[in-house]
């Protein structure tokens, strides 16, 4: 009888385990964003990733906005630590410098940043390889321009998607002129708008607004003027299917979940990690109905070739 009872209890525990939340290294998770989670682009993507982690691991998640200085980041990490957080995402390139120092103070927390140089043992930097996504966006712009003038309004010169867009547009259309402007800030809508007005006056009819805070307002202005855009970071066809020709999408939320899984399993590496189309965290988005079906199929074939060989159409 005792053996039967033990067996029954064991079966019950196994059945309960099938529906239990995933257990492992992960406890609670924190998010720091330099601006807001409501920008509909980069910040929103990070917050969506946190919600996925919360759902998958049945853990508590916390976030703080406007984290732009060493002092506020230090205070936020202290608070997260007191709440039992052992995995912190710093949603931007500014956090590597802070996390490399804080990692020494909080050895039991793993710190995640983006596009930085991770040096501490418990710091990982996630880097999206933006060149290829910019290239395919540039190809579409070069194909669809009616004036042979396209433009990039980017936050910073170091963004690899800028050169990618330039190369892709010229590969698709050797006669195209590519105007490039750098706002030198992710969120300076006023300067970005000024650059857009200059481009429109010069006959640019397709623009790639590669910045978080100014991205949506620029697409809205292009829509009002009957011009075209290539969406940036998120799927932006909902801003106007006859305006947004396609989007270069970084699936930040998917990467968050992937990283959290690795941390939970104990397989997350420190240092600088890169991700691209091959990792299914970058893609092109929906195409406008203005883009012909045969051209869409051509782009998809190029992407599959790139995923397999690592070579872009101009190589």
C-alpha positions as CSV (number, residue, x, y, z in Angstrom):
1,X,0.0,0.0,0.0
2,X,2.8,2.4,0.9
3,X,4.5,1.6,-2.5
4,X,1.3,2.4,-4.3
5,X,0.9,5.6,-2.4
6,X,4.4,6.7,-3.2
7,X,3.9,5.9,-6.8
8,X,0.7,7.9,-6.9
9,X,2.4,10.9,-5.3
10,X,5.3,10.7,-7.8
11,X,2.9,10.6,-10.7
12,X,1.0,13.6,-9.3
13,X,4.2,15.6,-8.9
14,X,5.2,14.8,-12.5
15,X,1.8,15.9,-13.8
16,X,2.0,19.1,-11.8
17,X,5.5,19.7,-13.1
18,X,4.3,19.7,-16.7
19,X,2.3,22.9,-16.0
20,X,4.7,24.5,-13.6
21,X,6.6,27.7,-14.6
22,X,10.1,27.1,-15.9
23,X,12.6,27.0,-13.1
24,X,16.3,27.8,-13.3
25,X,18.7,30.7,-12.7
26,X,16.2,33.4,-13.4
27,X,14.5,35.2,-10.5
28,X,13.2,38.7,-11.2
29,X,14.1,40.9,-14.2
30,X,14.7,44.6,-14.5
31,X,14.6,47.0,-17.5
32,X,16.3,50.4,-17.9
33,X,15.4,52.6,-20.8
34,X,17.1,55.9,-21.6
35,X,13.8,57.5,-22.7
36,X,10.4,55.9,-22.7
37,X,8.7,52.6,-23.4
38,X,6.0,54.4,-25.3
39,X,8.0,55.6,-28.4
40,X,6.4,52.9,-30.6
41,X,9.9,51.9,-31.8
42,X,12.9,50.9,-29.7
43,X,11.7,51.5,-26.2
44,X,8.3,49.8,-26.8
45,X,10.2,46.8,-28.2
46,X,12.1,46.4,-25.0
47,X,9.0,46.6,-22.8
48,X,7.3,44.0,-25.0
49,X,10.3,41.7,-24.5
50,X,9.9,42.1,-20.8
51,X,6.3,41.1,-20.9
52,X,7.3,37.9,-22.9
53,X,9.8,37.1,-20.2
54,X,7.2,37.7,-17.5
55,X,4.7,35.3,-19.2
56,X,7.2,32.6,-20.0
57,X,9.0,32.4,-16.7
58,X,6.2,33.5,-14.4
59,X,8.5,36.1,-12.8
60,X,8.2,39.7,-11.7
61,X,9.5,42.3,-14.0
62,X,10.3,46.0,-13.2
63,X,11.2,48.9,-15.5
64,X,12.5,52.5,-15.1
65,X,12.4,55.2,-17.8
66,X,14.7,58.2,-18.4
67,X,17.8,56.3,-17.2
68,X,20.5,58.4,-18.7
69,X,23.2,59.1,-16.1
70,X,25.5,57.0,-13.9
71,X,23.8,58.3,-10.8
72,X,20.2,57.3,-11.7
73,X,21.4,54.0,-13.1
74,X,23.3,53.2,-9.9
75,X,20.2,54.0,-7.8
76,X,17.9,51.9,-10.1
77,X,20.2,48.9,-9.9
78,X,20.3,49.1,-6.1
79,X,16.5,49.1,-6.0
80,X,16.3,46.2,-8.4
81,X,18.7,44.3,-6.3
82,X,16.6,44.8,-3.2
83,X,13.6,43.4,-5.2
84,X,15.4,40.2,-6.0
85,X,16.3,41.0,-9.6
86,X,19.2,39.0,-11.0
87,X,18.9,39.8,-14.7
88,X,18.9,43.5,-15.8
89,X,18.5,44.7,-19.4
90,X,19.9,48.2,-20.2
91,X,18.0,49.1,-23.3
92,X,20.6,51.1,-25.2
93,X,24.2,51.7,-26.1
94,X,24.9,54.0,-23.1
95,X,24.7,51.2,-20.5
96,X,27.9,49.2,-21.2
97,X,30.0,51.8,-19.4
98,X,27.8,51.8,-16.3
99,X,27.3,48.0,-16.2
100,X,31.0,47.2,-16.5
101,X,31.5,49.0,-13.2
102,X,28.3,47.9,-11.5
103,X,29.0,44.3,-12.5
104,X,31.8,44.3,-9.9
105,X,29.5,45.6,-7.2
106,X,26.7,43.1,-7.9
107,X,28.3,39.8,-8.9
108,X,25.1,37.9,-8.5
109,X,23.3,40.0,-11.2
110,X,23.8,39.5,-14.9
111,X,23.7,42.7,-16.9
112,X,22.6,43.0,-20.5
113,X,23.2,46.0,-22.7
114,X,23.0,46.8,-26.5
115,X,25.7,47.8,-29.0
116,X,28.4,48.3,-26.3
117,X,31.6,46.8,-25.2
118,X,31.0,44.3,-22.4
119,X,34.1,43.8,-20.2
120,X,33.0,42.5,-16.9
121,X,32.4,38.8,-16.3
122,X,28.7,39.2,-15.7
123,X,28.0,41.7,-18.5
124,X,26.8,40.8,-22.0
125,X,26.3,43.2,-24.9
126,X,23.8,42.3,-27.6
127,X,24.6,43.7,-31.0
128,X,22.1,43.7,-34.0
129,X,24.0,43.4,-37.3
130,X,22.2,46.2,-39.0
131,X,24.1,46.3,-42.3
132,X,22.1,43.7,-44.1
133,X,18.7,45.0,-43.0
134,X,19.7,48.4,-44.2
135,X,20.8,46.9,-47.5
136,X,17.5,45.3,-48.2
137,X,15.6,48.4,-47.2
138,X,17.9,50.4,-49.6
139,X,17.1,48.0,-52.4
140,X,13.4,48.5,-52.0
141,X,13.9,52.3,-51.9
142,X,16.1,52.2,-55.0
143,X,13.5,50.2,-56.8
144,X,10.5,52.2,-55.8
145,X,11.8,55.8,-56.1
146,X,10.1,57.8,-58.8
147,X,12.6,60.7,-58.7
148,X,15.9,58.7,-58.3
149,X,16.4,60.6,-55.0
150,X,16.2,58.7,-51.7
151,X,17.4,59.7,-48.2
152,X,18.5,58.4,-44.8
153,X,17.9,60.5,-41.7
154,X,19.9,58.7,-39.1
155,X,20.6,59.3,-35.4
156,X,24.4,58.6,-35.6
157,X,27.1,57.9,-38.1
158,X,28.1,54.6,-36.5
159,X,24.8,52.9,-37.3
160,X,25.6,50.1,-39.8
161,X,22.2,50.2,-41.4
162,X,23.1,53.6,-42.9
163,X,25.9,52.2,-45.1
164,X,23.8,49.2,-45.8
165,X,21.0,51.3,-47.1
166,X,23.4,53.3,-49.3
167,X,24.9,50.2,-50.8
168,X,21.5,48.5,-51.3
169,X,20.0,51.5,-53.1
170,X,22.9,51.8,-55.4
171,X,23.0,48.1,-56.1
172,X,19.3,48.2,-57.1
173,X,19.5,51.5,-59.0
174,X,22.9,52.8,-60.1
175,X,21.3,56.1,-61.1
176,X,19.9,56.8,-57.6
177,X,21.2,59.7,-55.5
178,X,21.3,58.9,-51.8
179,X,21.1,61.8,-49.3
180,X,22.3,61.1,-45.8
181,X,21.8,63.3,-42.7
182,X,22.8,62.7,-39.1
183,X,20.7,64.1,-36.3
184,X,23.3,63.1,-33.6
185,X,20.5,62.3,-31.2
186,X,17.9,59.5,-31.1
187,X,15.0,61.8,-30.2
188,X,15.6,65.3,-31.7
189,X,12.4,65.6,-33.7
190,X,13.0,69.2,-34.6
191,X,16.3,68.6,-36.3
192,X,15.0,65.5,-38.0
193,X,12.1,67.5,-39.4
194,X,14.4,70.2,-40.7
195,X,16.4,67.6,-42.5
196,X,13.3,66.0,-44.0
197,X,12.1,69.4,-45.3
198,X,15.4,69.9,-47.0
199,X,15.3,66.4,-48.6
200,X,11.7,66.9,-49.8
201,X,12.8,70.3,-51.4
202,X,15.6,68.4,-53.2
203,X,13.2,65.9,-54.7
204,X,13.7,63.0,-52.3
205,X,10.6,60.7,-52.4
206,X,11.7,57.7,-50.2
207,X,13.2,58.2,-46.8
208,X,14.6,55.8,-44.2
209,X,14.2,57.5,-40.8
210,X,16.6,55.5,-38.7
211,X,16.0,56.9,-35.2
212,X,13.7,56.1,-32.4
213,X,12.0,59.3,-31.2
214,X,11.8,61.0,-34.6
215,X,10.9,57.9,-36.7
216,X,7.1,58.0,-36.4
217,X,6.7,61.8,-36.8
218,X,8.7,61.7,-40.0
219,X,6.7,58.9,-41.5
220,X,3.5,60.8,-40.7
221,X,4.8,63.8,-42.5
222,X,5.8,61.7,-45.5
223,X,2.3,60.2,-45.5
224,X,0.7,63.7,-45.5
225,X,2.8,64.6,-48.6
226,X,2.2,61.4,-50.5
227,X,5.8,60.3,-50.3
228,X,7.3,57.0,-49.1
229,X,9.2,55.6,-46.2
230,X,11.1,52.5,-45.1
231,X,10.1,51.5,-41.6
232,X,12.7,51.2,-38.9
233,X,13.2,48.7,-36.1
234,X,9.5,47.8,-35.8
235,X,6.8,46.8,-38.2
236,X,5.4,50.1,-39.3
237,X,2.9,49.2,-42.1
238,X,0.1,50.3,-39.8
239,X,1.3,53.9,-40.3
240,X,0.1,53.7,-43.9
241,X,0.4,50.8,-46.3
242,X,0.7,53.2,-49.2
243,X,3.5,55.1,-47.4
244,X,5.6,52.4,-45.7
245,X,7.0,50.3,-48.6
246,X,8.5,47.8,-46.1
247,X,10.1,47.9,-42.7
248,X,13.5,46.7,-41.4
249,X,12.5,44.9,-38.3
250,X,14.6,44.0,-35.3
251,X,12.7,41.5,-33.2
252,X,14.0,42.8,-29.9
253,X,11.3,41.1,-28.0
254,X,12.3,37.7,-29.4
255,X,15.9,38.4,-28.5
256,X,14.9,39.3,-24.9
257,X,13.2,35.9,-24.6
258,X,16.1,34.1,-26.1
259,X,18.6,35.7,-23.8
260,X,16.4,35.1,-20.7
261,X,16.2,31.4,-21.7
262,X,20.0,31.1,-22.0
263,X,20.4,32.8,-18.7
264,X,17.8,30.5,-17.1
265,X,19.7,27.5,-18.6
266,X,23.1,28.8,-17.4
267,X,24.3,29.0,-21.0
268,X,24.4,32.8,-21.5
269,X,27.9,34.0,-22.4
270,X,29.5,37.2,-21.3
271,X,31.1,39.6,-23.7
272,X,29.8,40.9,-27.1
273,X,27.3,38.8,-29.0
274,X,26.0,39.5,-32.5
275,X,22.7,38.6,-34.1
276,X,21.4,38.9,-37.6
277,X,18.9,37.4,-40.1
278,X,20.3,33.9,-39.5
279,X,19.2,34.1,-35.8
280,X,15.6,35.1,-36.8
281,X,15.8,38.3,-34.9
282,X,16.0,40.5,-37.9
283,X,13.7,40.5,-40.9
284,X,12.0,42.7,-43.5
285,X,8.4,43.5,-42.7
286,X,5.1,43.6,-44.6
287,X,5.4,45.1,-48.1
288,X,3.1,47.8,-49.4
289,X,0.7,46.7,-52.1
290,X,2.5,49.2,-54.3
291,X,5.5,46.8,-54.4
292,X,5.0,44.2,-57.1
293,X,4.7,40.5,-56.1
294,X,7.6,39.4,-58.3
295,X,9.9,42.0,-56.7
296,X,8.9,40.9,-53.2
297,X,9.8,37.3,-54.1
298,X,13.2,38.5,-55.4
299,X,13.9,40.2,-52.1
300,X,12.9,37.1,-50.1
301,X,15.3,35.0,-52.3
302,X,18.1,37.4,-51.6
303,X,17.4,37.2,-47.9
304,X,17.4,33.4,-47.9
305,X,20.8,33.4,-49.8
306,X,22.2,35.8,-47.2
307,X,21.0,33.6,-44.4
308,X,22.7,30.6,-46.0
309,X,25.9,32.1,-47.3
310,X,26.3,35.4,-45.5
311,X,26.6,37.1,-48.9
312,X,24.6,40.1,-50.0
313,X,23.5,40.6,-53.6
314,X,26.4,43.0,-54.3
315,X,29.1,40.4,-53.2
